Amino acid sequence: MLLFQGGEAEVAVVLDANRITQPYNAQHLYVTMTRGSMKLVVCSSKPMLG
């Protein structure tokens, strides 16, 4: 996730979002979710992240 910090792409994809746990945190998720300039795709088995 943080390897793409400062970069931008047309589409950002978060795979299996509910498995984002340690060592990842809200900052990592924020960086990932703000990289797509046109579209964000979040794949998750649950309707809400938590």
Gaussian input, Z-matrix of N, CA and C with variables (Angstrom, degrees):
# hf/3-21g

backbone

0 1
 N
 C     1     B1
 C     2     B2     1     A1
 N     3     B3     2     A2     1     D1
 C     4     B4     3     A3     2     D2
 C     5     B5     4     A4     3     D3
 N     6     B6     5     A5     4     D4
 C     7     B7     6     A6     5     D5
 C     8     B8     7     A7     6     D6
 N     9     B9     8     A8     7     D7
 C    10    B10     9     A9     8     D8
 C    11    B11    10    A10     9     D9
 N    12    B12    11    A11    10    D10
 C    13    B13    12    A12    11    D11
 C    14    B14    13    A13    12    D12
 N    15    B15    14    A14    13    D13
 C    16    B16    15    A15    14    D14
 C    17    B17    16    A16    15    D15
 N    18    B18    17    A17    16    D16
 C    19    B19    18    A18    17    D17
 C    20    B20    19    A19    18    D18
 N    21    B21    20    A20    19    D19
 C    22    B22    21    A21    20    D20
 C    23    B23    22    A22    21    D21
 N    24    B24    23    A23    22    D22
 C    25    B25    24    A24    23    D23
 C    26    B26    25    A25    24    D24
 N    27    B27    26    A26    25    D25
 C    28    B28    27    A27    26    D26
 C    29    B29    28    A28    27    D27
 N    30    B30    29    A29    28    D28
 C    31    B31    30    A30    29    D29
 C    32    B32    31    A31    30    D30
 N    33    B33    32    A32    31    D31
 C    34    B34    33    A33    32    D32
 C    35    B35    34    A34    33    D33
 N    36    B36    35    A35    34    D34
 C    37    B37    36    A36    35    D35
 C    38    B38    37    A37    36    D36
 N    39    B39    38    A38    37    D37
 C    40    B40    39    A39    38    D38
 C    41    B41    40    A40    39    D39
 N    42    B42    41    A41    40    D40
 C    43    B43    42    A42    41    D41
 C    44    B44    43    A43    42    D42
 N    45    B45    44    A44    43    D43
 C    46    B46    45    A45    44    D44
 C    47    B47    46    A46    45    D45
 N    48    B48    47    A47    46    D46
 C    49    B49    48    A48    47    D47
 C    50    B50    49    A49    48    D48
 N    51    B51    50    A50    49    D49
 C    52    B52    51    A51    50    D50
 C    53    B53    52    A52    51    D51
 N    54    B54    53    A53    52    D52
 C    55    B55    54    A54    53    D53
 C    56    B56    55    A55    54    D54
 N    57    B57    56    A56    55    D55
 C    58    B58    57    A57    56    D56
 C    59    B59    58    A58    57    D57
 N    60    B60    59    A59    58    D58
 C    61    B61    60    A60    59    D59
 C    62    B62    61    A61    60    D60
 N    63    B63    62    A62    61    D61
 C    64    B64    63    A63    62    D62
 C    65    B65    64    A64    63    D63
 N    66    B66    65    A65    64    D64
 C    67    B67    66    A66    65    D65
 C    68    B68    67    A67    66    D66
 N    69    B69    68    A68    67    D67
 C    70    B70    69    A69    68    D68
 C    71    B71    70    A70    69    D69
 N    72    B72    71    A71    70    D70
 C    73    B73    72    A72    71    D71
 C    74    B74    73    A73    72    D72
 N    75    B75    74    A74    73    D73
 C    76    B76    75    A75    74    D74
 C    77    B77    76    A76    75    D75
 N    78    B78    77    A77    76    D76
 C    79    B79    78    A78    77    D77
 C    80    B80    79    A79    78    D78
 N    81    B81    80    A80    79    D79
 C    82    B82    81    A81    80    D80
 C    83    B83    82    A82    81    D81
 N    84    B84    83    A83    82    D82
 C    85    B85    84    A84    83    D83
 C    86    B86    85    A85    84    D84
 N    87    B87    86    A86    85    D85
 C    88    B88    87    A87    86    D86
 C    89    B89    88    A88    87    D87
 N    90    B90    89    A89    88    D88
 C    91    B91    90    A90    89    D89
 C    92    B92    91    A91    90    D90
 N    93    B93    92    A92    91    D91
 C    94    B94    93    A93    92    D92
 C    95    B95    94    A94    93    D93
 N    96    B96    95    A95    94    D94
 C    97    B97    96    A96    95    D95
 C    98    B98    97    A97    96    D96
 N    99    B99    98    A98    97    D97
 C   100   B100    99    A99    98    D98
 C   101   B101   100   A100    99    D99
 N   102   B102   101   A101   100   D100
 C   103   B103   102   A102   101   D101
 C   104   B104   103   A103   102   D102
 N   105   B105   104   A104   103   D103
 C   106   B106   105   A105   104   D104
 C   107   B107   106   A106   105   D105
 N   108   B108   107   A107   106   D106
 C   109   B109   108   A108   107   D107
 C   110   B110   109   A109   108   D108
 N   111   B111   110   A110   109   D109
 C   112   B112   111   A111   110   D110
 C   113   B113   112   A112   111   D111
 N   114   B114   113   A113   112   D112
 C   115   B115   114   A114   113   D113
 C   116   B116   115   A115   114   D114
 N   117   B117   116   A116   115   D115
 C   118   B118   117   A117   116   D116
 C   119   B119   118   A118   117   D117
 N   120   B120   119   A119   118   D118
 C   121   B121   120   A120   119   D119
 C   122   B122   121   A121   120   D120
 N   123   B123   122   A122   121   D121
 C   124   B124   123   A123   122   D122
 C   125   B125   124   A124   123   D123
 N   126   B126   125   A125   124   D124
 C   127   B127   126   A126   125   D125
 C   128   B128   127   A127   126   D126
 N   129   B129   128   A128   127   D127
 C   130   B130   129   A129   128   D128
 C   131   B131   130   A130   129   D129
 N   132   B132   131   A131   130   D130
 C   133   B133   132   A132   131   D131
 C   134   B134   133   A133   132   D132
 N   135   B135   134   A134   133   D133
 C   136   B136   135   A135   134   D134
 C   137   B137   136   A136   135   D135
 N   138   B138   137   A137   136   D136
 C   139   B139   138   A138   137   D137
 C   140   B140   139   A139   138   D138
 N   141   B141   140   A140   139   D139
 C   142   B142   141   A141   140   D140
 C   143   B143   142   A142   141   D141
 N   144   B144   143   A143   142   D142
 C   145   B145   144   A144   143   D143
 C   146   B146   145   A145   144   D144
 N   147   B147   146   A146   145   D145
 C   148   B148   147   A147   146   D146
 C   149   B149   148   A148   147   D147

   B1=1.4367
   B2=1.5170
   B3=1.3068
   B4=1.4555
   B5=1.5151
   B6=1.3187
   B7=1.4590
   B8=1.5184
   B9=1.3071
   B10=1.4584
   B11=1.5224
   B12=1.3216
   B13=1.4622
   B14=1.5247
   B15=1.3313
   B16=1.4543
   B17=1.5109
   B18=1.3326
   B19=1.4520
   B20=1.5182
   B21=1.3197
   B22=1.4517
   B23=1.5193
   B24=1.3092
   B25=1.4575
   B26=1.5219
   B27=1.3154
   B28=1.4619
   B29=1.5244
   B30=1.3330
   B31=1.4652
   B32=1.5253
   B33=1.3224
   B34=1.4662
   B35=1.5226
   B36=1.3255
   B37=1.4612
   B38=1.5242
   B39=1.3336
   B40=1.4613
   B41=1.5223
   B42=1.3216
   B43=1.4614
   B44=1.5173
   B45=1.3020
   B46=1.4629
   B47=1.5370
   B48=1.3188
   B49=1.4629
   B50=1.5205
   B51=1.3154
   B52=1.4609
   B53=1.5249
   B54=1.3020
   B55=1.4643
   B56=1.5185
   B57=1.3401
   B58=1.4612
   B59=1.5301
   B60=1.3150
   B61=1.4655
   B62=1.5145
   B63=1.2921
   B64=1.4631
   B65=1.5153
   B66=1.3082
   B67=1.4500
   B68=1.5358
   B69=1.3102
   B70=1.4588
   B71=1.5317
   B72=1.3212
   B73=1.4537
   B74=1.5251
   B75=1.3061
   B76=1.4591
   B77=1.5283
   B78=1.3242
   B79=1.4705
   B80=1.5278
   B81=1.3197
   B82=1.4575
   B83=1.5333
   B84=1.3246
   B85=1.4586
   B86=1.5247
   B87=1.3277
   B88=1.4674
   B89=1.5322
   B90=1.3266
   B91=1.4688
   B92=1.5185
   B93=1.3033
   B94=1.4556
   B95=1.5255
   B96=1.3130
   B97=1.4636
   B98=1.5244
   B99=1.3134
   B100=1.4628
   B101=1.5237
   B102=1.3133
   B103=1.4691
   B104=1.5244
   B105=1.3030
   B106=1.4631
   B107=1.5183
   B108=1.3229
   B109=1.4642
   B110=1.5279
   B111=1.3264
   B112=1.4578
   B113=1.5309
   B114=1.3330
   B115=1.4596
   B116=1.5227
   B117=1.3415
   B118=1.4646
   B119=1.5168
   B120=1.3302
   B121=1.4571
   B122=1.5245
   B123=1.3349
   B124=1.4621
   B125=1.5235
   B126=1.3242
   B127=1.4673
   B128=1.5246
   B129=1.3328
   B130=1.4539
   B131=1.5202
   B132=1.3008
   B133=1.4622
   B134=1.5320
   B135=1.3390
   B136=1.4522
   B137=1.5253
   B138=1.3429
   B139=1.4658
   B140=1.5221
   B141=1.3413
   B142=1.4671
   B143=1.5233
   B144=1.3256
   B145=1.4679
   B146=1.5223
   B147=1.3103
   B148=1.4472
   B149=1.4357
   A1=111.60
   A2=116.59
   A3=118.51
   A4=112.97
   A5=118.05
   A6=119.89
   A7=110.93
   A8=117.55
   A9=122.17
   A10=111.48
   A11=118.55
   A12=122.18
   A13=108.96
   A14=115.88
   A15=121.17
   A16=112.54
   A17=117.78
   A18=122.34
   A19=110.86
   A20=115.43
   A21=120.16
   A22=109.41
   A23=115.88
   A24=122.52
   A25=107.81
   A26=117.08
   A27=119.33
   A28=111.46
   A29=116.37
   A30=121.18
   A31=109.13
   A32=116.02
   A33=121.71
   A34=107.22
   A35=116.57
   A36=121.70
   A37=108.49
   A38=116.24
   A39=122.17
   A40=106.12
   A41=116.72
   A42=121.74
   A43=110.34
   A44=116.60
   A45=123.07
   A46=110.96
   A47=115.36
   A48=122.38
   A49=113.92
   A50=118.99
   A51=120.96
   A52=112.74
   A53=118.05
   A54=120.15
   A55=112.04
   A56=117.29
   A57=120.07
   A58=108.19
   A59=115.20
   A60=122.17
   A61=108.36
   A62=117.44
   A63=121.59
   A64=109.31
   A65=121.70
   A66=126.88
   A67=114.06
   A68=118.82
   A69=120.69
   A70=110.36
   A71=116.09
   A72=120.10
   A73=109.50
   A74=117.66
   A75=121.90
   A76=111.84
   A77=117.41
   A78=120.24
   A79=110.49
   A80=117.50
   A81=120.99
   A82=110.61
   A83=115.78
   A84=120.04
   A85=110.54
   A86=117.00
   A87=121.44
   A88=110.59
   A89=116.79
   A90=120.63
   A91=110.05
   A92=116.99
   A93=121.00
   A94=111.54
   A95=116.26
   A96=119.95
   A97=113.44
   A98=118.83
   A99=120.46
   A100=112.74
   A101=119.13
   A102=121.41
   A103=112.76
   A104=118.99
   A105=121.08
   A106=111.82
   A107=117.38
   A108=120.22
   A109=111.83
   A110=117.83
   A111=121.16
   A112=113.14
   A113=116.12
   A114=118.63
   A115=110.72
   A116=114.59
   A117=122.24
   A118=107.42
   A119=116.51
   A120=122.09
   A121=107.46
   A122=116.16
   A123=121.34
   A124=107.56
   A125=116.25
   A126=121.76
   A127=108.46
   A128=115.64
   A129=120.46
   A130=109.29
   A131=116.05
   A132=120.41
   A133=111.77
   A134=116.93
   A135=122.11
   A136=109.60
   A137=117.71
   A138=120.04
   A139=114.40
   A140=117.74
   A141=120.68
   A142=109.44
   A143=116.56
   A144=121.18
   A145=107.87
   A146=115.97
   A147=117.00
   A148=115.31
   D1=-51.09
   D2=-176.04
   D3=-75.59
   D4=-10.71
   D5=176.51
   D6=-65.15
   D7=-23.37
   D8=-177.95
   D9=-99.36
   D10=6.99
   D11=-179.77
   D12=-61.24
   D13=131.97
   D14=-178.01
   D15=89.35
   D16=-13.05
   D17=178.67
   D18=-95.79
   D19=170.66
   D20=178.18
   D21=-145.00
   D22=146.22
   D23=176.66
   D24=-137.48
   D25=163.71
   D26=178.06
   D27=-67.25
   D28=-36.28
   D29=-177.04
   D30=-128.82
   D31=132.78
   D32=172.82
   D33=-111.91
   D34=135.60
   D35=-178.40
   D36=-124.36
   D37=126.58
   D38=174.46
   D39=-107.98
   D40=111.89
   D41=-179.46
   D42=-91.59
   D43=134.84
   D44=176.71
   D45=50.21
   D46=58.35
   D47=-173.59
   D48=-58.17
   D49=-29.43
   D50=-179.20
   D51=-72.29
   D52=-12.78
   D53=179.04
   D54=-91.37
   D55=3.13
   D56=178.81
   D57=-74.16
   D58=101.48
   D59=-179.10
   D60=-133.13
   D61=-162.06
   D62=179.33
   D63=-55.45
   D64=140.60
   D65=1.91
   D66=-82.88
   D67=11.42
   D68=179.09
   D69=-86.04
   D70=154.50
   D71=-179.66
   D72=-143.97
   D73=-168.34
   D74=-177.30
   D75=-62.33
   D76=-34.08
   D77=178.98
   D78=-64.02
   D79=-42.76
   D80=178.59
   D81=-62.23
   D82=-43.29
   D83=179.41
   D84=-64.48
   D85=-40.61
   D86=178.12
   D87=-60.57
   D88=-47.23
   D89=179.42
   D90=-58.71
   D91=-44.81
   D92=-179.49
   D93=-63.94
   D94=-44.35
   D95=-174.60
   D96=-74.53
   D97=-15.23
   D98=-178.50
   D99=-103.70
   D100=10.26
   D101=-179.36
   D102=-85.28
   D103=-23.13
   D104=-178.32
   D105=-82.09
   D106=123.99
   D107=-179.32
   D108=-85.00
   D109=-21.94
   D110=-177.17
   D111=-116.54
   D112=-35.72
   D113=-172.57
   D114=-152.38
   D115=145.81
   D116=173.46
   D117=-123.07
   D118=127.84
   D119=177.27
   D120=-117.00
   D121=122.26
   D122=178.99
   D123=-115.94
   D124=118.98
   D125=178.40
   D126=-102.21
   D127=125.57
   D128=-176.73
   D129=-154.29
   D130=149.01
   D131=177.26
   D132=-81.91
   D133=-12.26
   D134=-179.69
   D135=-117.76
   D136=151.28
   D137=-179.09
   D138=-72.47
   D139=-16.46
   D140=-179.71
   D141=-130.54
   D142=144.64
   D143=176.24
   D144=-88.75
   D145=144.11
   D146=-179.81
   D147=-164.40

